[in-house]
């Protein structure tokens, strides 16, 4: 089984009954640790076991997840890790974009493949997986120097911290980009994330209620004047950056000794699997191709990318830079 080499943390509050991310990581047998406040220990331990839990040394600070995120980064650094994952607690699964289709895939494989790609470069501070909801049918395998949300791989040695009370992920990306680092958002893998304010618990209860969305957008605009603006989208106040991302043009820098021309294609053992009867004619054609498994037990849609690993790196052009 292929697993990520960097530790996976899930900061969570008030969602022991519906921690979607922990559920799919358990299903995919990916090790993780829930980072919680002391008063919720019994509830989370009853659902997920004590071994999967880290308890914060503080509670109810009223600052959302920001103090927890900084604590996690320090914890991963003290354990000696080069990077660490932080996953929001409201994601349902990971998908691989394969031949224009968003197919459910094993989380361990997706995270490990992302790590292998990012570790080729010496100047990536933050990386992660894009949202399925933001993915058009055709898109390049990854984006450079953009926002990275919710499913993030963080370089522990960067001096930057999550700060403020709102929009900590956008602010952190802007911090590192302004200091000449790169960010990478993977499109070859994407996450099914619940929309903000659709689940109880987390920031929905602590920050977003009443006029919290407007306060959130305005606070980021004040920190980044001329870069961030506030508008109304999706029937709610929303910060906007748009063209500002284009200002960050730092190229990816390969580590010494990395020769992309010698890497070739690597599927990590991943194959397409039929998990229930396929009715779509296009998917039926896929299932007639070589290396297809049938009727395997894997959660998701009518087909899934399962097995030991991910992506046709060369075919999807993720071998090269950008």
C-alpha positions as CSV (number, residue, x, y, z in Angstrom):
1,X,0.0,0.0,0.0
2,X,1.3,3.5,-0.9
3,X,1.0,6.1,1.8
4,X,2.1,9.7,2.3
5,X,5.5,10.0,4.0
6,X,4.5,13.3,5.6
7,X,2.1,13.4,8.6
8,X,-1.5,14.2,8.0
9,X,-3.3,16.5,10.5
10,X,-7.0,17.4,10.6
11,X,-7.8,20.4,12.8
12,X,-11.5,20.0,13.8
13,X,-14.0,21.3,16.3
14,X,-17.6,20.3,17.0
15,X,-17.7,17.7,14.2
16,X,-17.1,14.3,15.9
17,X,-20.3,13.0,14.4
18,X,-19.6,14.2,10.9
19,X,-15.8,14.5,10.4
20,X,-16.0,13.6,6.7
21,X,-12.3,13.8,6.1
22,X,-11.4,11.4,8.9
23,X,-14.0,9.0,7.6
24,X,-12.6,8.7,4.1
25,X,-9.0,8.5,5.4
26,X,-10.0,5.6,7.6
27,X,-11.7,3.9,4.6
28,X,-8.5,4.4,2.5
29,X,-6.3,3.3,5.4
30,X,-4.3,6.6,5.5
31,X,-2.9,7.4,9.0
32,X,-3.9,10.8,10.4
33,X,-4.3,12.7,13.6
34,X,-7.3,14.8,14.6
35,X,-6.3,18.0,16.4
36,X,-9.0,18.9,18.9
37,X,-9.7,20.9,22.0
38,X,-9.7,19.2,25.4
39,X,-13.5,19.6,26.1
40,X,-14.3,17.4,23.0
41,X,-11.8,14.6,23.7
42,X,-14.4,12.0,24.9
43,X,-16.6,12.5,21.8
44,X,-13.8,12.3,19.3
45,X,-12.1,9.4,21.1
46,X,-15.3,7.4,21.2
47,X,-15.6,7.8,17.4
48,X,-12.0,7.6,16.2
49,X,-9.9,6.2,19.0
50,X,-7.4,7.9,21.3
51,X,-4.4,7.0,19.1
52,X,-5.7,9.2,16.3
53,X,-6.1,12.3,18.5
54,X,-3.9,15.2,19.5
55,X,-5.2,17.6,22.2
56,X,-4.4,21.3,21.9
57,X,-3.1,23.1,25.0
58,X,-5.8,25.8,24.6
59,X,-9.5,26.1,24.0
60,X,-12.2,28.5,22.8
61,X,-9.9,31.3,21.8
62,X,-12.4,32.7,19.3
63,X,-9.9,32.8,16.5
64,X,-11.1,30.0,14.4
65,X,-8.6,27.4,13.3
66,X,-5.6,29.7,13.1
67,X,-4.0,28.9,16.5
68,X,-4.5,25.2,15.9
69,X,-2.8,25.5,12.5
70,X,0.2,27.2,13.9
71,X,0.4,24.6,16.7
72,X,0.3,21.8,14.2
73,X,3.1,23.3,12.2
74,X,5.2,23.5,15.3
75,X,4.3,19.9,16.2
76,X,5.3,18.6,12.8
77,X,8.6,20.5,13.0
78,X,9.4,19.2,16.4
79,X,8.8,15.6,15.1
80,X,11.5,16.3,12.5
81,X,9.4,16.3,9.3
82,X,10.3,18.4,6.3
83,X,6.6,19.0,5.4
84,X,3.2,18.2,6.8
85,X,-0.4,17.9,5.6
86,X,-3.3,19.9,7.0
87,X,-6.7,18.7,5.8
88,X,-10.0,20.5,6.6
89,X,-12.5,18.2,8.3
90,X,-15.3,18.6,5.7
91,X,-14.0,16.8,2.7
92,X,-15.7,13.6,1.3
93,X,-13.1,12.0,-1.0
94,X,-10.2,12.6,-3.4
95,X,-10.5,12.2,-7.1
96,X,-8.0,11.7,-9.9
97,X,-8.7,13.6,-13.2
98,X,-8.3,10.9,-15.8
99,X,-9.1,11.3,-19.4
100,X,-11.2,14.3,-18.6
101,X,-13.2,12.5,-15.9
102,X,-13.0,13.0,-12.2
103,X,-12.7,9.5,-10.9
104,X,-12.6,8.6,-7.1
105,X,-9.2,7.4,-6.1
106,X,-7.3,6.2,-3.0
107,X,-6.2,9.1,-0.8
108,X,-2.9,7.6,0.2
109,X,-1.9,7.3,-3.5
110,X,-2.9,10.9,-4.3
111,X,-1.1,12.4,-1.4
112,X,2.1,10.4,-2.0
113,X,2.1,11.3,-5.7
114,X,1.7,15.0,-4.8
115,X,4.6,14.7,-2.4
116,X,6.9,13.1,-5.0
117,X,6.1,15.9,-7.4
118,X,6.6,18.7,-5.0
119,X,9.8,17.3,-3.5
120,X,11.5,17.7,-6.9
121,X,11.6,21.4,-6.3
122,X,13.4,23.5,-3.7
123,X,11.2,26.5,-3.6
124,X,7.7,25.3,-3.1
125,X,6.4,26.5,0.3
126,X,2.8,25.4,0.0
127,X,1.1,22.8,-2.2
128,X,-2.2,21.0,-2.2
129,X,-5.2,19.7,-4.2
130,X,-7.7,21.8,-6.0
131,X,-11.4,21.6,-5.3
132,X,-13.5,19.3,-7.5
133,X,-16.1,22.1,-7.8
134,X,-13.5,24.4,-9.3
135,X,-12.3,21.9,-12.0
136,X,-13.4,22.4,-15.6
137,X,-13.3,19.4,-17.9
138,X,-9.9,20.4,-19.3
139,X,-7.2,22.0,-17.2
140,X,-3.5,21.7,-17.0
141,X,-2.2,19.2,-14.4
142,X,-1.2,21.9,-11.9
143,X,-1.3,25.6,-11.3
144,X,1.7,27.6,-10.1
145,X,1.6,30.6,-7.7
146,X,-2.1,30.6,-6.8
147,X,-4.2,30.0,-3.7
148,X,-4.1,26.6,-2.1
149,X,-7.1,25.7,0.2
150,X,-8.2,23.0,2.6
151,X,-5.9,20.2,1.6
152,X,-2.4,21.7,2.0
153,X,1.1,20.4,2.1
154,X,3.2,22.9,4.1
155,X,7.0,23.3,4.2
156,X,7.9,23.4,7.9
157,X,11.0,25.6,7.5
158,X,9.2,28.7,6.2
159,X,9.0,31.5,8.8
160,X,5.4,32.4,7.9
161,X,2.5,31.8,10.2
162,X,-1.3,31.7,9.9
163,X,-2.4,35.0,11.3
164,X,-5.4,37.2,12.0
165,X,-8.9,35.7,12.4
166,X,-10.2,35.1,8.9
167,X,-9.0,33.9,5.5
168,X,-5.9,32.3,6.9
169,X,-5.2,30.1,3.9
170,X,-5.4,32.9,1.3
171,X,-3.3,35.2,3.6
172,X,-0.6,32.5,4.1
173,X,-0.3,31.9,0.3
174,X,0.0,35.7,-0.3
175,X,2.7,35.9,2.4
176,X,4.9,33.2,0.9
177,X,4.4,34.4,-2.7
178,X,5.3,37.9,-1.7
179,X,8.6,36.6,-0.3
180,X,9.5,34.9,-3.5
181,X,8.4,31.3,-2.8
182,X,6.1,29.2,-5.1
183,X,2.8,27.6,-4.4
184,X,1.4,24.7,-6.4
185,X,-2.3,23.6,-6.7
186,X,-2.6,20.1,-8.1
187,X,-5.4,19.6,-10.7
188,X,-4.5,16.0,-11.5
189,X,-6.0,15.2,-8.1
190,X,-8.9,17.1,-6.5
191,X,-11.0,17.0,-3.4
192,X,-14.7,16.9,-2.9
193,X,-15.2,19.6,-0.2
194,X,-18.4,20.7,1.3
195,X,-19.2,24.3,0.7
196,X,-18.5,26.8,3.4
197,X,-21.4,27.3,6.0
198,X,-23.2,24.1,5.0
199,X,-22.1,22.0,8.0
200,X,-22.5,22.8,11.7
201,X,-19.3,23.1,13.8
202,X,-16.0,24.4,12.8
203,X,-15.8,28.0,11.6
204,X,-19.5,28.0,10.6
205,X,-20.4,28.3,14.3
206,X,-17.5,30.5,15.4
207,X,-16.8,32.9,12.6
208,X,-19.2,32.9,9.7
209,X,-22.6,33.5,11.4
210,X,-24.4,36.9,11.0
211,X,-22.1,39.3,9.1
212,X,-19.0,37.1,9.5
213,X,-18.5,36.7,5.8
214,X,-18.3,40.4,5.2
215,X,-15.9,40.9,8.1
216,X,-13.8,38.1,6.7
217,X,-13.5,39.7,3.3
218,X,-12.9,43.1,4.6
219,X,-10.2,42.0,7.0
220,X,-8.2,40.4,4.1
221,X,-8.7,43.5,2.0
222,X,-7.2,45.7,4.8
223,X,-4.1,43.4,5.1
224,X,-3.6,43.3,1.3
225,X,-4.8,46.7,-0.1
226,X,-4.5,46.8,-3.9
227,X,-4.3,43.0,-4.0
228,X,-7.6,41.9,-2.5
229,X,-11.1,43.5,-3.0
230,X,-14.5,42.6,-1.7
231,X,-17.5,41.9,-3.9
232,X,-20.7,39.9,-3.8
233,X,-20.6,36.3,-5.2
234,X,-22.8,33.3,-4.6
235,X,-25.2,35.6,-2.8
236,X,-22.7,36.5,-0.1
237,X,-19.7,38.8,0.5
238,X,-16.6,37.3,-1.0
239,X,-13.0,38.4,-1.3
240,X,-11.5,38.6,-4.8
241,X,-7.9,38.5,-6.0
242,X,-8.1,37.4,-9.7
243,X,-5.4,39.3,-11.7
244,X,-3.3,39.8,-8.5
245,X,-2.1,36.1,-8.7
246,X,-0.5,36.9,-12.0
247,X,1.9,39.3,-10.3
248,X,3.7,36.4,-8.7
249,X,5.9,35.0,-11.5
250,X,8.6,33.1,-9.5
251,X,9.4,29.9,-11.5
252,X,9.7,26.5,-10.0
253,X,13.4,25.6,-9.3
254,X,14.4,22.0,-9.5
255,X,16.6,20.5,-6.8
256,X,20.2,19.7,-7.9
257,X,20.4,16.3,-9.6
258,X,16.8,16.1,-10.8
259,X,16.5,15.3,-14.5
260,X,12.9,15.4,-15.6
261,X,13.8,13.7,-18.9
262,X,14.8,10.5,-17.0
263,X,11.7,10.2,-14.9
264,X,9.3,8.7,-17.4
265,X,5.8,7.4,-16.6
266,X,4.7,6.2,-13.3
267,X,1.2,4.9,-12.5
268,X,2.2,3.7,-9.0
269,X,0.2,0.6,-9.7
270,X,-3.1,2.4,-10.1
271,X,-5.8,0.8,-12.2
272,X,-9.4,1.5,-13.1
273,X,-11.9,-0.5,-11.2
274,X,-15.6,-1.1,-11.8
275,X,-17.4,-1.0,-8.4
276,X,-20.9,-1.3,-9.7
277,X,-22.6,-1.7,-13.1
278,X,-21.4,1.0,-15.5
279,X,-24.2,2.5,-17.7
280,X,-22.3,5.4,-19.3
281,X,-21.2,4.5,-22.8
282,X,-17.9,6.4,-22.5
283,X,-17.0,4.7,-19.2
284,X,-17.8,1.3,-20.8
285,X,-15.1,2.0,-23.4
286,X,-12.6,2.8,-20.7
287,X,-13.4,-0.6,-19.0
288,X,-12.5,-2.4,-22.2
289,X,-8.9,-1.1,-22.0
290,X,-6.1,-3.2,-20.5
291,X,-5.4,-3.4,-16.8
292,X,-9.0,-3.1,-15.6
293,X,-10.3,-4.7,-12.5
294,X,-13.9,-5.6,-12.1
295,X,-16.3,-5.5,-9.1
296,X,-13.8,-4.4,-6.4
297,X,-15.0,-3.1,-3.1
298,X,-14.2,0.6,-3.4
299,X,-16.4,3.6,-2.4
300,X,-17.3,6.2,-5.0
301,X,-19.2,6.2,-8.3
302,X,-19.6,3.4,-10.9
303,X,-15.8,3.4,-11.5
304,X,-12.8,4.3,-9.4
305,X,-9.1,4.6,-9.7
306,X,-7.9,2.1,-7.1
307,X,-4.9,-0.2,-6.6
308,X,-1.5,0.8,-5.3
309,X,-1.0,4.2,-6.8
310,X,-1.8,7.2,-9.0
311,X,-1.0,8.9,-12.2
312,X,0.4,8.6,-15.7
313,X,2.9,11.3,-14.9
314,X,4.4,11.6,-18.4
315,X,1.1,11.4,-20.3
316,X,-0.4,14.0,-18.1
317,X,2.6,16.3,-18.5
318,X,3.1,16.6,-14.8
319,X,6.7,15.4,-15.2
320,X,7.8,18.8,-16.5
321,X,7.7,22.1,-14.7
322,X,5.1,24.5,-16.1
